[in-house]
Each structure stands twice: as structure tokens, then as C-alpha cells.
């Protein structure tokens, strides 16, 4: 029996639980730490549709009663207390593998401390987009003759601050490149309170520059007018990849709404990778990126967002930004 620990079982934590429950190759013991009664009740609703009888699931309000040794720990809480949670867990348990949610932390100092705390551990970050079919179809469709210069990412409910690291990882993965710089694409960000109390989001448009000179523009404004007559890649929902080659050799990558089919595909992929990571051989490469792989891009992202938060608050001494 493999032992799994999930810290936080809100909207994201439940997705992890669903992926784990789809594993049929072996019996799992899943311990879930969640202080919210409503979140626990919501998670129990999902249990009705999965292989609950095959697996043992226990819920706890805090970590006082959890196992001391686990095969996989998934931390799906907000970014605000992630560093403290990791530190407490490292002093209490031994975990063979870790999966962290994005946004990782809220400052560059926290990022440095997090990576130092987890040095020598097997740690992955849940940038799940690279696990779905369409980025891999896209990656395989490209060839060395494609002179891609610009990728446009736009969406009405994009979550510019909470989701940009997903898209950064996606571009790095598809084009085998690394992020160099982030800047505003036009006017300053328009900050507003996020759905989760105490956190903030922003509307606006940012420009990412990568080492291979690819530029990516991410916009949370669905009405932004992009340059006409460029090559584009239309990836909407879980539909087939559509490539249209035009003279300017530019591409538009439109964000998609996560359909039920896509959710099912995601859970299926997570189940496969959970199965593999729990029985990992030394020569296997897990689909999710490691913490070390995403740290450089996350540092650049945090530096940029903190600078913009300083402008918004008119406080140049600010060192953390309330995003998650």
C-alpha cells in the first residue's frame, strides 16, 4: 500500500484527490489535512464517483495525527503560508516525493528559502498543462524551419497573476527555451481583490521574452487588438490542433476553458503519473517539472510582480505580493 498526504483540499486539492482515486493498480492510503468542514464535505461528494472502496481515505483538521512516512505529499494550499507549511512538514514527516501548487510563494526571499529547505528532496510543481495532449501535439507539429517569433495568450478570465507561471512553463516546454525577462506590454496593471479574501489579481497585458528570442504576450483583456495577418495556432477546449501558416510567421495561442472532457483527461494523466512516481525507477522522467527547473522563471516572475505591486501601493519597501 502506498501512502499519500494531501495538505489542503479546496478546488485544486480535490482535483488531486480525483486523480489519485482513479488509480486501480494498487490500494492507496490517502490522508487529507483540511480545516474547512465545507471543503471536506465537498471532497466526500467526489468520492462517490471514484474507486473509493479500493482506497483508504482519512480526513484531519491538522497535521498532529498524520503518518510520519509517506510516499507522496501534495501541498495544494495558497501561496501565503506555503513556506511555513513545508518547514513544519519537513520536521514532522519523511516524504519520498512532493508536489507543490503554483503560485509557489509570494516573494523572492521565500522562494530562496523554499528551495533551500527542499534541497535534496524530490519535488515537482503542478504545471499540468504540459501533461495534456494539445501542447505535445503542438510541440511535435513544429519543425526546425518554423521561425516562431510571437505567441499571444489571451482570455476573459485568464488570472494574469495566478496563472502566468503556467503559461511560462508551457512556452518553455513547447519551445525548449528559458524565460529571460518580463515587462509591461502597454499600460500599468489594474489591480483588484481576488475571489479568495486577502489576495489580489490584475487586468492588463505583460510581455515575456525568452532566450530563443520568442516573445509571448499574455493579456487578461479579451478585447485587446493583436496584429492582423499573422500565423496562429487555435487551441480552444480539447479540440484538434489547427495550424494556419501565413507569411509573417507569427502565432496566436488562445486560452481555453477547461471542459469536462479536459478535466477527465487531466485526471487520467495525473493518475498515470501518480502511479509512475510512486513506483519510480531511476531513469524515469516525471511529466511535471521539478522545483529546480521552474525556480529561475518563478524568480523573474516574482521580481516583476513585486515591482508592479510597489507601484500600486506606492510603497517602495514592499517585499511580498498578495497573490496565490
C-alpha positions as CSV (number, residue, x, y, z in Angstrom):
1,X,0.0,0.0,0.0
2,X,1.2,3.5,-0.9
3,X,0.7,6.4,1.5
4,X,-0.4,9.8,0.2
5,X,-0.7,13.1,2.1
6,X,-2.7,16.0,0.7
7,X,-2.4,19.3,2.5
8,X,-5.4,21.5,1.5
9,X,-8.5,20.0,-0.2
10,X,-10.1,23.0,-1.8
11,X,-10.8,23.3,-5.5
12,X,-7.3,22.3,-6.5
13,X,-6.8,19.7,-3.8
14,X,-10.0,17.9,-4.9
15,X,-8.5,17.6,-8.4
16,X,-5.5,15.8,-7.0
17,X,-7.8,13.5,-5.0
18,X,-9.8,12.7,-8.1
19,X,-6.6,11.8,-9.9
20,X,-5.4,9.5,-7.1
21,X,-8.8,7.8,-6.8
22,X,-8.6,6.8,-10.5
23,X,-5.5,4.6,-9.8
24,X,-6.6,1.0,-10.0
25,X,-3.2,-0.7,-10.0
26,X,-2.8,-0.7,-6.2
27,X,-4.5,0.3,-3.0
28,X,-3.7,3.7,-1.6
29,X,-3.9,5.2,1.9
30,X,-4.8,8.9,1.4
31,X,-4.6,11.3,4.4
32,X,-6.1,14.7,3.8
33,X,-5.5,17.7,6.1
34,X,-8.2,20.3,5.7
35,X,-9.5,22.6,8.4
36,X,-12.6,23.6,6.5
37,X,-15.7,21.4,7.1
38,X,-17.3,22.5,3.9
39,X,-14.2,21.6,1.9
40,X,-14.1,18.1,3.5
41,X,-17.8,17.6,2.7
42,X,-17.2,18.7,-0.9
43,X,-14.3,16.2,-1.2
44,X,-16.5,13.4,0.1
45,X,-19.1,14.1,-2.6
46,X,-16.4,13.4,-5.2
47,X,-15.6,10.1,-3.5
48,X,-19.0,8.7,-4.6
49,X,-17.9,8.7,-8.2
50,X,-14.5,7.1,-7.9
51,X,-12.8,3.9,-6.7
52,X,-13.4,4.8,-3.0
53,X,-13.8,1.2,-1.9
54,X,-10.4,0.3,-3.2
55,X,-8.6,3.1,-1.3
56,X,-8.5,4.1,2.4
57,X,-9.2,7.9,2.9
58,X,-8.9,9.7,6.2
59,X,-9.5,13.4,6.9
60,X,-7.8,15.5,9.6
61,X,-8.2,19.1,10.7
62,X,-4.5,19.5,11.4
63,X,-1.2,17.5,11.0
64,X,-1.0,16.2,14.6
65,X,-2.3,12.8,13.7
66,X,-0.8,12.2,10.2
67,X,1.7,9.4,9.3
68,X,5.4,10.0,9.8
69,X,6.4,8.4,6.5
70,X,4.6,8.9,3.2
71,X,5.3,8.1,-0.5
72,X,3.9,11.4,-1.8
73,X,3.0,14.8,-0.3
74,X,0.8,17.2,-2.2
75,X,0.7,20.8,-0.9
76,X,-2.4,22.4,-2.5
77,X,-2.8,25.4,-0.2
78,X,-2.5,29.1,-1.0
79,X,0.9,30.6,-1.6
80,X,0.7,32.8,1.6
81,X,1.7,30.1,4.1
82,X,3.4,27.5,1.8
83,X,6.9,28.1,3.1
84,X,5.8,27.7,6.7
85,X,3.8,24.6,5.9
86,X,6.8,23.0,4.1
87,X,9.1,23.8,7.1
88,X,6.6,22.2,9.6
89,X,6.1,19.1,7.5
90,X,9.9,18.6,7.0
91,X,10.3,18.5,10.7
92,X,7.4,16.1,11.2
93,X,7.4,13.6,8.2
94,X,9.6,11.9,5.7
95,X,8.1,12.1,2.2
96,X,9.6,10.3,-0.8
97,X,8.1,12.8,-3.3
98,X,6.5,16.2,-3.2
99,X,4.1,18.1,-5.5
100,X,3.7,21.9,-4.9
101,X,1.0,24.1,-6.3
102,X,1.6,27.4,-8.0
103,X,1.9,30.3,-7.2
104,X,4.8,28.8,-5.2
105,X,5.4,31.7,-2.8
106,X,4.9,35.5,-2.5
107,X,8.5,36.8,-2.6
108,X,11.9,36.0,-3.9
109,X,13.2,35.6,-0.4
110,X,10.6,33.0,0.3
111,X,11.5,31.3,-3.0
112,X,15.1,31.0,-1.9
113,X,14.2,29.7,1.5
114,X,11.8,27.2,-0.1
115,X,14.4,25.7,-2.4
116,X,17.0,25.6,0.4
117,X,14.5,23.7,2.7
118,X,13.7,21.2,0.0
119,X,17.2,20.7,-1.3
120,X,17.9,17.0,-1.9
121,X,14.2,16.2,-1.9
122,X,12.3,15.0,-5.0
123,X,10.0,18.0,-5.6
124,X,7.7,18.7,-8.5
125,X,5.5,21.8,-9.3
126,X,2.0,21.2,-10.7
127,X,2.3,22.9,-14.1
128,X,-0.2,20.4,-15.5
129,X,-0.6,22.0,-19.0
130,X,2.4,20.2,-20.4
131,X,0.7,16.9,-19.4
132,X,-2.3,17.4,-21.7
133,X,-2.4,16.3,-25.3
134,X,-2.5,19.6,-27.2
135,X,0.9,21.1,-26.1
136,X,2.6,17.8,-27.1
137,X,0.7,17.7,-30.4
138,X,1.8,21.3,-31.0
139,X,5.4,20.6,-29.9
140,X,5.5,17.6,-32.3
141,X,4.0,19.6,-35.2
142,X,6.7,22.2,-35.1
143,X,10.0,21.7,-37.0
144,X,13.3,23.5,-37.1
145,X,12.3,25.6,-40.1
146,X,9.5,27.3,-38.1
147,X,10.7,30.7,-37.2
148,X,8.3,31.5,-34.4
149,X,8.6,35.0,-33.1
150,X,5.5,35.8,-31.0
151,X,2.9,33.8,-29.0
152,X,-0.2,35.6,-27.9
153,X,-2.2,34.3,-24.9
154,X,-5.5,35.9,-24.1
155,X,-8.6,35.2,-22.0
156,X,-11.5,36.8,-20.4
157,X,-10.9,35.0,-17.0
158,X,-7.2,34.4,-17.5
159,X,-6.0,35.0,-14.0
160,X,-3.0,37.0,-15.1
161,X,-1.1,36.8,-11.8
162,X,-2.2,33.4,-10.5
163,X,-1.8,31.6,-13.9
164,X,1.0,33.2,-15.7
165,X,3.6,30.8,-14.4
166,X,1.5,28.0,-16.0
167,X,1.9,29.7,-19.4
168,X,5.6,30.5,-18.8
169,X,6.2,26.8,-18.2
170,X,4.1,25.9,-21.2
171,X,6.2,28.1,-23.5
172,X,9.5,26.9,-22.0
173,X,8.4,23.3,-22.5
174,X,7.0,23.6,-26.1
175,X,9.9,25.6,-27.5
176,X,12.7,24.2,-25.3
177,X,13.7,27.7,-24.0
178,X,14.0,29.7,-20.8
179,X,12.4,32.9,-19.7
180,X,14.7,36.0,-19.7
181,X,12.6,39.0,-18.8
182,X,9.1,40.2,-18.1
183,X,7.8,43.7,-18.7
184,X,4.5,45.5,-19.2
185,X,3.1,45.3,-22.7
186,X,1.4,48.6,-22.5
187,X,-0.2,50.5,-19.6
188,X,0.1,49.6,-15.9
189,X,-1.7,46.7,-14.4
190,X,-5.2,47.3,-13.0
191,X,-5.3,45.5,-9.6
192,X,-8.4,44.2,-7.9
193,X,-9.3,41.9,-5.0
194,X,-9.3,38.3,-6.0
195,X,-12.1,35.8,-5.2
196,X,-10.1,34.5,-2.3
197,X,-10.2,37.0,0.5
198,X,-6.9,38.8,1.2
199,X,-5.4,38.2,-2.3
200,X,-5.2,40.3,-5.4
201,X,-5.4,39.8,-9.2
202,X,-4.8,42.2,-12.1
203,X,-6.1,43.0,-15.5
204,X,-3.6,44.0,-18.2
205,X,-1.0,42.8,-20.6
206,X,2.5,41.6,-20.0
207,X,5.4,40.8,-22.3
208,X,7.6,37.7,-21.8
209,X,11.0,37.5,-23.6
210,X,12.7,34.1,-23.9
211,X,16.2,33.0,-24.6
212,X,15.5,31.9,-28.1
213,X,14.0,35.4,-28.9
214,X,10.4,34.2,-28.8
215,X,8.2,36.9,-27.3
216,X,5.0,35.9,-25.5
217,X,2.2,38.4,-24.8
218,X,-0.2,37.4,-22.1
219,X,-3.3,39.5,-21.8
220,X,-6.3,39.4,-19.4
221,X,-8.2,41.8,-21.6
222,X,-10.3,39.8,-24.2
223,X,-10.8,43.0,-26.3
224,X,-7.1,43.6,-27.0
225,X,-6.4,44.1,-30.7
226,X,-3.4,42.0,-31.9
227,X,-1.6,42.5,-35.2
228,X,-3.5,41.1,-38.2
229,X,-2.2,38.7,-40.8
230,X,-0.1,36.5,-38.6
231,X,0.2,32.7,-38.3
232,X,-1.9,31.5,-35.5
233,X,-2.5,28.4,-33.5
234,X,-6.0,28.0,-32.3
235,X,-6.3,25.7,-29.3
236,X,-9.8,26.0,-28.0
237,X,-11.2,23.5,-25.4
238,X,-10.0,20.0,-26.2
239,X,-10.4,20.3,-29.9
240,X,-7.9,19.2,-32.6
241,X,-4.8,21.4,-33.1
242,X,-5.3,23.8,-36.0
243,X,-2.2,25.3,-37.8
244,X,-2.6,28.2,-40.3
245,X,0.7,29.2,-41.9
246,X,0.9,32.8,-43.2
247,X,3.8,34.9,-44.4
248,X,4.6,36.8,-41.2
249,X,5.4,33.6,-39.2
250,X,3.6,34.7,-36.0
251,X,1.3,32.6,-33.9
252,X,-1.7,33.3,-31.6
253,X,-2.3,30.8,-28.8
254,X,-5.8,31.3,-27.4
255,X,-6.5,30.1,-23.9
256,X,-9.2,27.6,-23.4
257,X,-11.9,26.8,-20.9
258,X,-11.3,23.6,-19.1
259,X,-14.1,21.5,-20.3
260,X,-15.3,18.4,-18.5
261,X,-13.5,16.3,-21.1
262,X,-10.3,18.1,-20.5
263,X,-10.7,17.6,-16.7
264,X,-11.2,13.9,-17.3
265,X,-8.1,13.8,-19.5
266,X,-6.2,15.7,-16.8
267,X,-7.3,13.3,-14.0
268,X,-6.4,10.4,-16.2
269,X,-2.9,11.8,-16.9
270,X,-2.4,12.5,-13.2
271,X,-3.4,9.0,-12.3
272,X,-0.9,7.6,-14.7
273,X,1.9,9.8,-13.4
274,X,0.9,9.3,-9.8
275,X,1.2,5.6,-10.5
276,X,4.6,6.0,-12.0
277,X,6.0,8.4,-9.5
278,X,5.0,6.1,-6.7
279,X,7.0,3.3,-8.3
280,X,9.6,5.5,-9.9
281,X,12.7,4.0,-11.4
282,X,15.9,6.0,-11.5
283,X,15.7,6.5,-15.3
284,X,12.1,7.8,-15.4
285,X,11.4,11.4,-16.0
286,X,8.1,12.6,-14.4
287,X,6.0,14.8,-16.7
288,X,5.7,17.6,-14.2
289,X,8.7,20.0,-13.9
290,X,10.9,19.9,-10.8
291,X,11.2,22.8,-8.4
292,X,14.8,23.4,-9.6
293,X,13.5,23.6,-13.2
294,X,10.9,26.3,-12.6
295,X,12.8,28.3,-10.0
296,X,14.6,30.7,-12.4
297,X,11.3,31.7,-14.2
298,X,9.5,32.0,-10.9
299,X,12.1,34.3,-9.6
300,X,11.8,36.6,-12.6
301,X,8.0,36.5,-12.4
302,X,8.0,37.4,-8.7
303,X,10.5,40.2,-9.2
304,X,8.3,41.7,-11.9
305,X,5.0,41.3,-9.9
306,X,6.5,42.8,-6.7
307,X,7.8,45.8,-8.6
308,X,4.3,46.4,-10.0
309,X,2.8,45.9,-6.6
310,X,5.1,48.6,-5.3
311,X,3.8,51.0,-7.9
312,X,0.2,50.1,-7.0
313,X,0.7,50.5,-3.2
314,X,3.2,53.4,-3.6
315,X,5.4,51.7,-1.1
316,X,8.9,51.0,-2.4
317,X,9.7,48.9,0.7
318,X,7.2,46.2,-0.2
319,X,8.9,42.7,-0.4
320,X,5.9,40.4,-0.8
321,X,2.9,40.5,-3.1
322,X,-0.5,39.0,-2.0
323,X,-1.1,36.6,-4.9
324,X,-1.9,32.9,-5.0
